[in-house]
Amino acid sequence: MIINELVAWLSDPEHWLSSTGLLAQTLRHLYYCVLSVLVASIIAMPIGLWIGHTGRGGATVVVLSNSMRALPTLGLVTLFVLIAGIGEVPTLAGLVILAIPAVLSGAYAGVQSVPREVRDAAKGMGMTPAQQLWQVELPNAAPLLFGGVRTAMLQVVATASVAAYVGLGGLGSILLEGIKTYDYGQTLAAALCIALLAVLLDLLLSKLSRALTPRGIRTGAPAAAGRS
C-alpha cells in the first residue's frame, strides 16, 4: 500500500539528512518562497497603496492582476532561463511575477475599503495626504493587505516546485524524482511536505498580521477580512 511506502521512505534517515534530503530541500524551497514574496511586496505594495489612496488607476490594477495571473509560471521561468541562463534569478523572477497580483490587489482593496467618513475625519483634522495614508488608511487596510500577502505566499509555495525543472532543487526535485522513478512513497512525502509548508507559512503570516494590525481595527474587522 502507498501508505506503507510513505512510512518506509520517511523512516530512512538518508532521505532526511543528506545534502539532497527533505530538510535541505525544504530550506531551499522556503528560501525561494520567502524571497520572492518579499520582493513582490516591495514592488507591488507601494503601488497598490498609492492607487488605493489616490483612486486613480483602479481599473488598471484589476486588468493587470488578471493578466498576470494568467501567465504560466513554468513558461516564464523557462523563458528567463533561455535568456539569462540557469540560475536563481530566472526562477525567482517567475515566482515574483506570480506573487505580484495578489499583493497588489490586497494593498489596493485594503485602502479602498477604508470608510469615506474616516478619510474625511482625517482630512478635517488637517492631516496631509501622506499622513492620511500612513496614519489612517494603512492601519485600516492591514487585514486585507496581509490577506493579499498570504494568498501570494500560498500560490508561490505550491508553484515553487518549478525550480526543480531548471535544476535548482527545492521540494519539487524530490517530487519529480519520485514521479520519474515511480516511487510513490517519495512522491507522496514531497507533496505532503509542500502542503505542510504552505499551512505553516500561512499560520505564521496570520499571526504576524494579527500582531501588526491595530487592536481596535482587528477586533472590529469582519472575520473574512483577513483573506483576500
C-alpha positions in Angstrom: 0.0 0.0 0.0 1.1 3.5 -0.7 0.9 4.4 3.0 3.4 1.7 3.8 5.7 3.0 1.1 5.4 6.5 2.5 6.2 5.4 6.0 9.2 3.3 4.7 10.6 6.3 2.8 10.2 8.7 5.7 11.8 6.2 8.0 15.1 6.2 6.2 17.4 8.8 7.8 19.3 9.2 4.5 16.1 10.8 3.0 16.2 13.4 5.7 19.8 14.3 6.4 21.6 14.0 3.0 22.5 17.1 1.0 19.5 16.5 -1.2 17.2 15.2 1.6 14.0 16.6 2.9 15.5 19.1 5.4 17.9 20.7 2.9 15.4 20.9 0.1 12.7 22.3 2.4 15.0 25.1 3.4 15.8 25.8 -0.2 12.1 25.7 -1.0 11.4 28.1 1.8 14.2 30.4 0.6 12.6 30.7 -2.8 9.2 31.4 -1.4 10.1 34.0 1.2 12.5 35.9 -1.0 10.1 36.0 -4.0 7.1 37.2 -1.9 9.3 39.7 -0.2 10.5 41.2 -3.5 6.9 41.1 -4.8 5.7 43.0 -1.7 8.4 45.6 -2.1 7.4 46.2 -5.7 3.6 45.9 -5.5 2.6 47.1 -2.1 3.6 50.8 -2.6 1.9 50.8 -6.0 -1.3 49.3 -4.6 -1.4 51.7 -1.6 -0.8 54.7 -3.9 -3.5 53.7 -6.3 -5.9 53.0 -3.5 -5.2 56.3 -1.9 -5.5 58.5 -5.0 -8.3 56.5 -6.5 -6.6 56.6 -9.9 -5.7 53.5 -11.9 -8.1 51.1 -10.1 -9.3 49.6 -13.4 -5.7 49.1 -14.5 -5.0 47.2 -11.3 -7.8 44.8 -12.0 -6.8 44.2 -15.6 -3.1 43.9 -14.7 -3.7 41.5 -11.9 -6.0 39.3 -14.0 -3.5 39.3 -16.9 -0.5 38.4 -14.7 -2.5 35.6 -13.0 -3.0 34.1 -16.4 0.8 33.9 -17.2 2.2 30.4 -16.9 4.9 30.4 -14.3 6.8 27.5 -15.7 6.7 29.1 -19.1 8.1 32.3 -17.7 10.9 30.5 -15.8 11.8 28.6 -18.9 11.9 31.8 -21.0 14.0 33.6 -18.4 16.4 30.6 -18.3 16.8 30.7 -22.1 17.5 34.4 -21.9 19.7 34.7 -18.8 20.9 31.1 -18.3 20.3 28.6 -15.5 20.5 30.3 -12.1 18.4 31.5 -9.2 17.4 34.8 -10.9 15.2 33.4 -13.6 13.4 31.2 -11.2 12.9 34.0 -8.7 11.7 36.4 -11.4 9.0 33.9 -12.4 7.8 33.5 -8.8 7.9 37.3 -8.2 5.7 37.8 -11.2 3.3 35.2 -9.8 3.1 36.8 -6.4 2.7 40.4 -7.5 -1.1 40.3 -8.5 -2.3 39.1 -5.1 -0.1 41.6 -3.1 -1.1 44.5 -5.5 -4.8 43.6 -5.2 -4.7 43.3 -1.4 -3.0 46.6 -0.9 -5.4 48.4 -3.3 -8.5 46.8 -1.9 -7.4 47.4 1.6 -7.1 51.2 1.2 -10.3 51.3 -0.9 -12.1 49.6 1.9 -11.4 52.4 4.4 -14.8 54.2 5.1 -15.1 57.6 3.5 -16.1 59.2 6.8 -12.8 58.0 8.3 -10.9 59.7 5.5 -12.9 62.8 5.8 -12.3 63.0 9.5 -8.5 62.7 8.9 -8.7 65.4 6.3 -10.7 67.6 8.7 -8.0 67.3 11.3 -5.6 68.9 8.9 -3.6 65.8 8.0 -1.6 65.9 4.9 -2.2 63.3 2.2 0.9 61.3 3.3 -0.3 61.4 6.9 -3.7 60.2 5.9 -2.2 57.3 4.1 0.3 56.2 6.7 -1.6 57.0 9.9 -5.2 56.3 8.9 -5.6 54.3 5.7 -2.7 51.9 6.1 -3.7 50.7 9.6 -7.3 50.2 8.4 -6.1 48.4 5.3 -3.9 46.0 7.2 -6.3 43.0 7.3 -6.8 43.0 3.5 -3.2 43.9 2.8 -1.9 40.9 4.8 -4.6 38.8 3.1 -3.0 39.6 -0.2 0.4 38.6 1.1 -0.9 35.3 2.5 -2.6 34.5 -0.8 0.6 35.2 -2.7 2.6 33.0 -0.3 0.3 30.1 -0.8 0.4 30.4 -4.5 4.2 30.6 -4.5 4.7 27.6 -2.2 2.6 25.5 -4.5 4.4 26.8 -7.6 8.0 26.9 -6.4 8.3 23.3 -7.4 9.0 24.6 -10.9 12.5 25.4 -9.7 13.3 21.7 -10.0 12.7 21.8 -13.7 15.8 24.0 -14.2 17.9 22.0 -11.7 17.7 24.4 -8.7 16.3 21.9 -6.2 13.6 22.5 -3.6 10.9 20.1 -2.7 10.0 19.9 -6.3 13.2 18.0 -7.1 12.1 15.2 -4.7 8.6 15.2 -6.1 9.9 15.0 -9.7 12.4 12.3 -8.9 9.7 10.2 -7.3 7.4 10.6 -10.3 10.2 9.6 -12.7 11.2 6.5 -10.7 7.6 5.6 -9.9 8.5 5.9 -6.2 5.0 6.7 -4.8 6.2 6.9 -1.2 8.8 9.6 -2.2 6.2 11.4 -4.3 3.6 11.5 -1.6 6.3 12.5 1.0 7.3 15.5 -1.1 3.6 16.5 -1.8 2.8 16.3 2.0 5.9 18.4 2.8 4.8 21.1 0.3 1.3 21.2 1.8 2.6 21.3 5.3 5.0 24.1 4.5 2.1 26.1 3.0 0.0 25.6 6.1 2.8 26.6 8.5 3.7 29.7 6.5 0.0 30.7 6.3 -0.3 30.3 10.1 2.9 32.4 10.6 1.6 35.2 8.4 -1.7 35.1 10.1 0.0 35.6 13.5 2.1 38.4 12.0 -1.0 40.0 10.6 -2.8 39.9 13.9 0.3 41.3 15.7 0.7 44.2 13.3 -2.9 45.1 12.9 -4.1 47.8 15.5 -6.2 46.2 18.1 -9.3 48.3 17.5 -9.3 47.6 13.8 -8.5 43.9 14.4 -11.5 43.4 16.8 -13.8 45.3 14.6 -12.8 43.8 11.3 -15.1 41.2 9.6 -14.0 37.6 10.1 -13.4 37.3 6.3 -11.2 40.4 6.1 -8.0 38.5 6.8 -8.1 36.8 3.5 -8.3 38.2 0.0 
